[in-house]
Every structure is written in structure tokens, then in C-alpha cells.
Amino acid sequence: MSSSPSPQSWRPFPFLLLAILVVALPLIGISCGGSKANVRNDESNAAVQPAAVDVTTAAVIVRELPRYFEATGSLTGDQQTDVAPSVAGKVVAIGVELGSYVKRGQMIVRLDDVDAKLRVQQAVAQVEQSKAALRQAEEKVGVRPGQSYDLNKVPEVANARVALELTEKNLRRAEKLIESGDVSKSMYDQQKAQRDQLKEVYESALSLARQNFAAVATARANVANAESQLGLARRSLSYALVFSPIDGFVSERTADLGEYVSPSTKVATIVRINPLRVRIDIPEQAIPSVTVGQSVSVTTSAWPDKNFSGRVARISPNVTPTSRTMTVEAEIENGSGALKPGQFATVRILQSRAEPAVLVPSRAVRTESGVSRVFVIKDGRAQERLVQLGQSEGDLVEIKGGVAADELVATSNIEQLGDGMAVKQ
């Protein structure tokens, strides 16, 4: 007969099961926790790795590029003049405003001319008076207006001269006859006295004629002087109108109605803006490549996409000792009037030769603190290249070293790129 276990024999089993669970549960938790930690580490590593930058690219090209020398200067008018009156007076009319275009001889201002007109009238009267006195003097000696005079042609002088010459001839005959006794001494003395008397008459007539002709000369001089005074008066009257000496634009008008101005007062400034001039300094080594008549082009910040053509007009004969530069002056065609005096301009003096140049789009270059760099894209990554820039040609810029022909450079999002970064094209 078998016996069944007693309740006391099964009592330790629950405690054993409980002990196993206590030991196993932490191990299971550790295993699960480790799996979750690995997942978090993988996600963290994925977050640290930067995403690839989207870029567009362009190939580096090599082509012949015309060479030029570039410098900067300020544009000035071809001619500029400050207009001032020649006489003092009150401004009674103004013919121009700021920015007006004027032709040479066009009125700028008009001054009060009442006094000047009165002086002209006085001078006219003086001329008429002088001419009347001249006519009287010429009629007195029988000389027509403007005719030259000869003293021996005056009737009184001519008659006295004929009588004197006759008595002198008779006196010479008497001198010969007195030696032969055919003429008495008293007759000779009588003829000699007659000769002396007629000589005095001739000299008196000659002196009177000289006086009369001197009066004519004086009257003629008075007329000439009066006409000169009339010319001066009319000239002073013309000064009441102040004209522009050149064609151009009014860059400044300082006179106002009612203002009293003098010859030292500027009433306006006129500037001719076609062509314009610009002066630049070129280095000593560039002197052989610059000649008069050479083509130049000009750009300004106001018209960055437009080139204005011109030519080298004048070259200084001297090199500045301190800077070792030479001054060159160019004339720029400005028929449209787009350029203005005083604008800052970049001048390019074109050279005759062309040389191969490495070019990239200007948008591919990033310049910071004077350092320029481009990013070459190769094998899905960006390679930073420090470069030196040369000439610009439209939207292209020359690169002096650092990149080679047919390499690809990034042209977008370059501000997000760094050396070695992954990119997507």
C-alpha cells in the first residue's frame, strides 16, 4: 500500500519558483534595455552625420581673354565754367534753372540797364556834336570829309607862293643886270623889298593854313574819341545781358531776382558733359602699353551692366616720383547723358593682345575677409580651393591657379559648403 505525499513535502516548491523569477527578471530587463540603447545610439549617430547639400555645378573653361589695365577715377565735365557778369547791377530777369540745357550765347541773367542806356544816348549826342564841328573845320579849309590835305593846295597859300616865286625870278634877273649897269641900285633894292614882303605873305598864309588843318585834325580826333566812347557805352549796355560761354547744362544757379551782383559774383555754373573726362594713374610698368587714341571702357555703380566707350586723349609726360605712377586722361562718349560728372568710374584700358585664361562663373566664388575660394565637386564631395581672382568677363571671372579646365565647381548654395562635405547634384 503506497502512501501519498503529505502537504508538508510540496511546500518548498513555490518558494523555489519565486526565487528563479527574482533572478531571471533583471536579466530579461537588462537584455531589453540593451536593445533599446543600441537603437538610440544608431539614431544619434544618424543625427550627427550632416545631410548632403544640393548644388548646381558648372565646368571650368579656358579661352582667349582680351587683356586690359583697370583703374578707378572720377568723371569730370569736358568743360566747366563759372559765369559772372562783367559789370555790377541788379538782376531783373533769369533765363535758366538748375539742370537746364543751354546753348552758347543763351541768356543766363539780365541786369538792370537803365543807366547804361542813358550813357549810350549821351555818347550818341557827343558823336553828333563832334561831327558837326568837323564839318565846319573841313569847310573852312575846303577839304571834303575824309580827304587828306596838302598845304600848297590852299588857295591863299598857292597865290602867295606864285607871287613870291615871280618876285624871286625878277630879283635874280636884276642881280645880273645891276652888274652890267642896266638896272640901278634903287630899282634892285625895290625888287628885293618886294620879294621880302611877298615872302612874309606866303609864310603867313602857310601858317594860317597849318592852323586851319590842325583844327581839322583836332576835329577828326574828337569825332574818333566820341565814337570810341559810344562803343564803350554800347558795350557796357551789352554787359547787362549775361550769356553762356559754352553749350552745356546748368549745374548750379546762384543768382536770384532782385539780387545785386558784381563782376566777382558767380551767377551760374555751366558744364559740358559730352564727352566726359576721367583721370587715372597707371603704374610705371604699364607705361609702354598705353598710347594716345587707345580704346577704353568705363563702368559705374549706377550702370553696372553697361559699358561706355572712350579713348585715351592725353598722357602726362612725367611719372610721379612718390607713387611711381603716370596720369592718363581719357574722354568718354556720353551722348545719352547717362553718365554724370562726379561719378566714380572703373576704367579699363584695352590691350592689343589676348591670352588664355581660366574662367568660372562669378557666382561660384565666395569671398570673405579678402580671401576668395571655390568648391570643386568630385566624387560626391566638395573640395575647397583658395584662389586668386583676375579679370572679369561678363558673368565670368578669371581664376589664377587653384582649378583646372573641365573641373566642376559649385554654383549654388556655396555659402553652406565646407571642405569635404557631401553634395548632391
C-alpha positions as CSV (number, residue, x, y, z in Angstrom):
1,M,0.0,0.0,0.0
2,S,1.5,3.2,-1.2
3,S,1.4,6.3,0.7
4,S,0.7,9.8,-0.8
5,P,3.0,12.8,-0.1
6,S,2.0,14.9,2.6
7,P,1.3,18.6,2.2
8,Q,4.5,19.5,4.0
9,S,6.6,17.7,1.3
10,W,5.3,20.2,-1.6
11,R,5.6,23.4,0.4
12,P,9.2,24.4,-0.6
13,F,8.4,24.3,-4.4
14,P,6.6,27.7,-4.6
15,F,9.5,29.4,-2.9
16,L,11.9,27.9,-5.4
17,L,9.9,29.2,-8.3
18,L,9.7,32.6,-6.8
19,A,13.5,32.7,-6.4
20,I,14.0,31.7,-10.0
21,L,11.7,34.6,-11.2
22,V,13.5,37.1,-9.0
23,V,16.8,36.2,-10.6
24,A,15.6,36.0,-14.2
25,L,13.5,39.2,-14.4
26,P,16.5,41.6,-14.0
27,L,18.4,39.6,-16.7
28,I,15.5,40.0,-19.1
29,G,15.3,43.7,-18.3
30,I,19.0,44.2,-18.9
31,S,18.7,42.4,-22.3
32,C,15.7,44.6,-23.3
33,G,17.4,47.8,-22.1
34,G,20.5,47.0,-24.1
35,S,18.5,46.6,-27.3
36,K,16.7,50.0,-26.8
37,A,20.1,51.7,-26.1
38,N,21.5,50.3,-29.3
39,V,18.6,51.8,-31.2
40,R,19.1,55.2,-29.6
41,N,22.8,55.2,-30.4
42,D,22.1,54.4,-34.0
43,E,19.6,57.3,-34.2
44,S,22.2,59.7,-32.5
45,N,24.9,58.7,-35.0
46,A,22.5,59.3,-37.8
47,A,21.7,62.8,-36.5
48,V,25.4,63.7,-36.2
49,Q,26.2,62.8,-39.8
50,P,25.3,66.1,-41.9
51,A,22.9,65.8,-44.8
52,A,24.3,66.2,-48.4
53,V,24.0,69.8,-49.7
54,D,22.1,70.3,-53.0
55,V,24.3,72.1,-55.5
56,T,24.4,73.1,-59.2
57,T,27.7,72.9,-61.0
58,A,29.5,74.4,-64.0
59,A,32.6,73.3,-65.8
60,V,35.8,75.4,-65.6
61,I,36.6,76.7,-69.0
62,V,39.7,78.1,-70.7
63,R,39.5,80.6,-73.5
64,E,41.3,83.6,-75.0
65,L,40.7,86.7,-72.9
66,P,41.5,90.2,-74.1
67,R,43.8,91.9,-71.6
68,Y,43.2,95.3,-70.1
69,F,44.6,97.6,-67.4
70,E,42.0,98.6,-64.8
71,A,42.0,101.7,-62.6
72,T,39.4,103.9,-61.0
73,G,38.8,107.6,-61.2
74,S,36.1,110.3,-61.0
75,L,34.3,111.6,-64.1
76,T,34.5,115.3,-64.8
77,G,33.0,117.6,-67.4
78,D,34.8,118.2,-70.7
79,Q,34.4,121.9,-69.9
80,Q,33.1,123.7,-66.9
81,T,32.9,127.4,-66.3
82,D,31.6,129.7,-63.6
83,V,29.6,132.5,-65.2
84,A,29.9,136.0,-63.7
85,P,28.7,139.4,-65.0
86,S,31.2,141.9,-66.5
87,V,29.5,144.9,-64.7
88,A,27.7,145.4,-61.4
89,G,24.0,145.6,-61.4
90,K,20.6,144.3,-60.1
91,V,19.3,141.1,-61.5
92,V,15.9,141.8,-63.2
93,A,15.4,138.5,-65.2
94,I,16.7,134.9,-65.1
95,G,16.7,132.7,-68.1
96,V,17.8,129.3,-66.8
97,E,17.2,126.9,-63.9
98,L,19.2,124.1,-62.3
99,G,19.6,121.3,-64.9
100,S,18.7,123.4,-67.9
101,Y,20.5,122.8,-71.1
102,V,21.8,126.0,-72.6
103,K,23.5,126.9,-76.0
104,R,26.4,129.1,-76.3
105,G,25.2,132.7,-76.3
106,Q,21.9,131.9,-74.5
107,M,20.9,134.4,-71.7
108,I,21.7,133.3,-68.2
109,V,20.5,136.5,-66.4
110,R,19.7,140.1,-67.3
111,L,20.8,143.1,-65.2
112,D,19.1,146.5,-64.9
113,D,20.3,148.5,-67.9
114,V,18.6,151.9,-67.4
115,D,21.8,153.8,-66.6
116,A,23.7,152.0,-69.4
117,K,21.1,153.2,-71.9
118,L,21.4,156.8,-70.7
119,R,25.2,156.6,-71.2
120,V,24.7,155.4,-74.7
121,Q,22.3,158.3,-75.5
122,Q,24.9,160.8,-74.1
123,A,27.6,159.2,-76.2
124,V,25.5,159.4,-79.4
125,A,24.9,163.1,-78.8
126,Q,28.6,163.7,-78.3
127,V,29.4,162.0,-81.6
128,E,26.9,164.1,-83.5
129,Q,28.3,167.3,-81.9
130,S,31.9,166.3,-82.8
131,K,30.9,165.5,-86.4
132,A,29.3,169.0,-86.8
133,A,32.5,170.7,-85.5
134,L,34.5,168.6,-88.0
135,R,32.3,169.6,-90.9
136,Q,32.8,173.3,-90.1
137,A,36.6,172.9,-89.9
138,E,36.8,171.0,-93.2
139,E,34.6,173.6,-95.0
140,K,36.9,176.4,-93.7
141,V,39.9,174.9,-95.5
142,G,38.0,173.4,-98.4
143,V,38.6,169.8,-97.6
144,R,36.0,167.1,-98.2
145,P,35.1,164.7,-95.4
146,G,37.8,162.0,-95.1
147,Q,40.1,163.7,-97.7
148,S,43.7,164.2,-96.9
149,Y,45.0,167.8,-97.2
150,D,48.0,169.5,-98.8
151,L,49.1,172.9,-97.6
152,N,50.2,174.0,-101.0
153,K,46.8,173.4,-102.5
154,V,45.1,176.0,-100.2
155,P,44.2,179.0,-102.5
156,E,45.8,181.7,-100.3
157,V,49.0,179.7,-99.9
158,A,49.1,178.9,-103.6
159,N,48.6,182.5,-104.7
160,A,51.2,183.8,-102.2
161,R,53.7,181.2,-103.4
162,V,53.2,182.1,-107.1
163,A,53.7,185.8,-106.3
164,L,56.8,185.0,-104.3
165,E,58.3,182.8,-107.0
166,L,57.7,185.6,-109.6
167,T,59.5,188.3,-107.5
168,E,62.4,185.9,-106.8
169,K,62.8,185.4,-110.5
170,N,62.8,189.1,-111.1
171,L,65.2,189.7,-108.3
172,R,67.7,187.2,-109.8
173,R,67.4,188.9,-113.2
174,A,68.0,192.3,-111.5
175,E,71.1,190.9,-109.8
176,K,72.7,190.1,-113.2
177,L,71.6,193.5,-114.7
178,I,73.0,195.5,-111.8
179,E,76.5,194.2,-112.6
180,S,76.3,195.5,-116.2
181,G,74.7,198.8,-115.1
182,D,71.4,198.2,-116.9
183,V,69.5,198.3,-113.6
184,S,70.0,200.9,-110.9
185,K,70.8,200.1,-107.4
186,S,67.5,201.6,-106.2
187,M,65.5,199.5,-108.6
188,Y,67.3,196.4,-107.3
189,D,66.6,197.4,-103.7
190,Q,62.9,198.0,-104.5
191,Q,62.5,194.5,-106.1
192,K,64.3,192.9,-103.1
193,A,62.0,194.6,-100.6
194,Q,59.0,193.4,-102.7
195,R,60.4,189.9,-102.6
196,D,60.8,190.0,-98.8
197,Q,57.3,191.3,-98.4
198,L,55.8,188.6,-100.5
199,K,57.8,186.0,-98.6
200,E,56.2,187.2,-95.4
201,V,52.8,187.0,-97.0
202,Y,53.5,183.4,-98.2
203,E,54.7,182.4,-94.7
204,S,51.7,184.0,-93.1
205,A,49.3,182.2,-95.4
206,L,51.2,178.9,-94.8
207,S,51.0,179.4,-91.1
208,L,47.3,180.1,-91.2
209,A,46.7,177.1,-93.4
210,R,48.6,174.9,-90.9
211,Q,46.4,176.2,-88.1
212,N,43.2,175.5,-90.1
213,F,44.4,172.0,-90.9
214,A,45.4,171.5,-87.3
215,A,41.8,172.4,-86.4
216,V,40.5,169.8,-88.9
217,A,42.9,167.2,-87.4
218,T,41.6,168.0,-83.9
219,A,38.0,167.9,-85.0
220,R,38.6,164.5,-86.6
221,A,40.3,163.2,-83.4
222,N,37.3,164.5,-81.4
223,V,35.0,162.5,-83.6
224,A,37.1,159.3,-83.3
225,N,37.2,159.8,-79.5
226,A,33.4,160.4,-79.3
227,E,32.8,157.2,-81.4
228,S,35.1,155.3,-79.0
229,Q,33.1,156.5,-76.1
230,L,29.9,155.4,-77.8
231,G,31.4,152.0,-78.4
232,L,32.3,151.6,-74.8
233,A,28.8,152.8,-73.7
234,R,27.2,150.3,-76.0
235,R,29.5,147.5,-74.8
236,S,28.6,148.3,-71.2
237,L,24.9,148.1,-72.2
238,S,25.5,144.7,-73.7
239,Y,27.0,143.6,-70.4
240,A,23.6,143.9,-68.9
241,L,22.9,140.5,-70.6
242,V,25.0,137.7,-69.1
243,F,25.3,134.9,-71.7
244,S,26.5,131.3,-71.5
245,P,30.0,131.0,-73.0
246,I,29.6,127.2,-73.9
247,D,27.0,124.6,-74.7
248,G,26.1,122.6,-71.6
249,F,24.0,122.0,-68.5
250,V,23.4,124.4,-65.6
251,S,25.0,122.6,-62.7
252,E,24.4,125.5,-60.3
253,R,22.5,128.7,-60.4
254,T,23.2,131.1,-57.6
255,A,21.6,134.4,-58.7
256,D,18.1,135.4,-57.7
257,L,15.8,138.1,-58.9
258,G,16.5,141.5,-57.2
259,E,19.9,140.4,-56.1
260,Y,22.8,142.9,-56.7
261,V,25.7,141.2,-58.3
262,S,29.2,142.4,-59.2
263,P,32.0,141.0,-61.5
264,S,33.2,138.9,-58.6
265,T,29.8,137.3,-58.1
266,K,29.1,133.9,-59.7
267,V,25.6,133.7,-61.1
268,A,25.7,130.2,-62.6
269,T,28.0,127.2,-63.4
270,I,27.8,125.6,-66.8
271,V,29.3,122.2,-67.5
272,R,29.6,120.3,-70.8
273,I,29.1,116.6,-70.3
274,N,29.8,115.2,-73.7
275,P,32.4,113.9,-73.8
276,L,33.3,113.4,-70.2
277,R,36.8,113.2,-68.9
278,V,38.3,110.8,-66.4
279,R,41.8,110.8,-65.0
280,I,43.5,107.6,-63.8
281,D,47.0,106.8,-62.6
282,I,48.7,103.8,-64.2
283,P,51.8,102.0,-62.7
284,E,55.2,102.5,-64.2
285,Q,55.4,99.0,-65.7
286,A,52.2,99.7,-67.7
287,I,53.5,102.8,-69.4
288,P,54.7,101.1,-72.6
289,S,51.2,99.6,-73.2
290,V,49.3,102.8,-73.1
291,T,49.1,105.2,-76.1
292,V,47.0,108.2,-77.2
293,G,44.0,107.0,-79.1
294,Q,43.8,103.6,-77.3
295,S,40.3,102.3,-76.6
296,V,38.9,102.4,-73.1
297,S,35.7,101.2,-71.5
298,V,34.0,102.6,-68.4
299,T,31.6,101.2,-65.9
300,T,29.9,102.8,-62.9
301,S,27.9,101.6,-60.0
302,A,24.8,103.3,-61.4
303,W,25.1,101.3,-64.6
304,P,26.9,98.1,-63.6
305,D,25.7,96.1,-66.6
306,K,26.6,98.8,-69.2
307,N,29.9,99.7,-70.7
308,F,30.7,103.2,-72.0
309,S,33.4,103.5,-74.7
310,G,36.1,106.1,-75.0
311,R,39.7,106.7,-75.9
312,V,42.9,107.8,-74.3
313,A,43.1,111.5,-75.1
314,R,46.1,112.8,-73.1
315,I,49.1,111.2,-71.3
316,S,51.2,113.1,-68.8
317,P,54.9,113.3,-69.7
318,N,56.0,112.8,-66.1
319,V,56.0,109.9,-63.7
320,T,55.1,110.9,-60.1
321,P,58.2,110.3,-58.0
322,T,56.4,109.3,-54.8
323,S,53.9,106.8,-56.3
324,R,55.8,105.9,-59.5
325,T,52.6,106.3,-61.5
326,M,51.7,108.3,-64.6
327,T,48.5,110.2,-65.1
328,V,46.3,109.3,-68.1
329,E,43.3,111.3,-69.2
330,A,40.5,109.6,-71.2
331,E,37.5,111.1,-73.0
332,I,34.3,109.1,-72.6
333,E,31.4,109.3,-75.2
334,N,28.3,110.5,-73.3
335,G,25.8,111.4,-76.0
336,S,22.9,109.9,-74.0
337,G,23.8,111.9,-70.9
338,A,23.6,108.8,-68.7
339,L,26.9,109.5,-67.1
340,K,27.2,112.5,-64.7
341,P,30.3,114.5,-63.6
342,G,31.5,113.4,-60.2
343,Q,30.5,109.8,-60.6
344,F,33.1,107.2,-59.5
345,A,34.1,105.1,-62.5
346,T,36.1,102.0,-63.2
347,V,38.2,102.4,-66.3
348,R,39.6,99.6,-68.4
349,I,42.3,100.4,-71.0
350,L,42.1,97.6,-73.6
351,Q,45.4,96.0,-74.6
352,S,46.1,94.7,-78.1
353,R,46.9,91.1,-77.1
354,A,44.7,88.2,-75.8
355,E,45.9,85.4,-73.6
356,P,44.4,82.1,-72.4
357,A,42.5,82.4,-69.1
358,V,40.8,80.0,-66.7
359,L,37.2,81.2,-66.1
360,V,34.4,80.2,-63.7
361,P,31.0,81.8,-63.1
362,S,31.3,84.7,-60.7
363,R,28.5,83.1,-58.6
364,A,30.9,80.2,-57.9
365,V,33.3,82.4,-56.0
366,R,32.9,83.1,-52.3
367,T,35.0,85.9,-50.9
368,E,35.3,86.6,-47.2
369,S,37.7,89.0,-45.5
370,G,39.6,89.4,-48.8
371,V,40.0,85.6,-49.2
372,S,38.4,84.0,-52.3
373,R,37.5,80.4,-52.6
374,V,35.7,78.0,-54.9
375,F,34.4,74.5,-54.3
376,V,35.4,71.8,-56.8
377,I,32.9,68.9,-56.8
378,K,34.5,65.5,-57.1
379,D,33.2,62.0,-56.1
380,G,30.1,63.5,-54.4
381,R,32.1,65.8,-52.1
382,A,33.2,69.4,-52.1
383,Q,36.9,70.3,-52.2
384,E,37.7,73.8,-51.1
385,R,40.3,75.7,-53.2
386,L,41.7,79.1,-52.3
387,V,42.1,81.1,-55.5
388,Q,43.3,84.5,-56.7
389,L,40.9,86.4,-59.0
390,G,41.8,88.1,-62.2
391,Q,39.8,90.0,-64.8
392,S,36.0,89.8,-65.1
393,E,34.3,89.0,-68.4
394,G,30.6,89.4,-68.2
395,D,29.3,86.9,-65.6
396,L,32.6,85.0,-65.6
397,V,35.7,85.7,-63.6
398,E,39.3,84.7,-64.2
399,I,40.9,82.3,-61.7
400,K,44.7,82.5,-61.4
401,G,45.6,79.0,-60.3
402,G,43.8,76.5,-58.0
403,V,41.5,74.9,-60.5
404,A,42.0,73.2,-63.9
405,A,40.0,73.1,-67.1
406,D,36.9,70.9,-67.1
407,E,36.7,70.5,-63.3
408,L,33.3,71.1,-61.9
409,V,32.7,73.9,-59.4
410,A,29.6,74.5,-57.3
411,T,27.5,77.5,-58.4
412,S,24.7,77.4,-55.8
413,N,24.5,77.1,-52.0
414,I,28.2,77.7,-51.8
415,E,27.7,79.6,-48.5
416,Q,26.6,76.2,-47.0
417,L,29.7,74.3,-48.2
418,G,32.8,73.3,-46.4
419,D,35.8,71.3,-47.4
420,G,34.9,67.5,-47.6
421,M,31.2,68.0,-47.3
422,A,28.9,65.6,-49.2
423,V,26.9,67.2,-52.0
424,K,24.0,66.2,-54.3
425,Q,23.8,67.4,-57.9
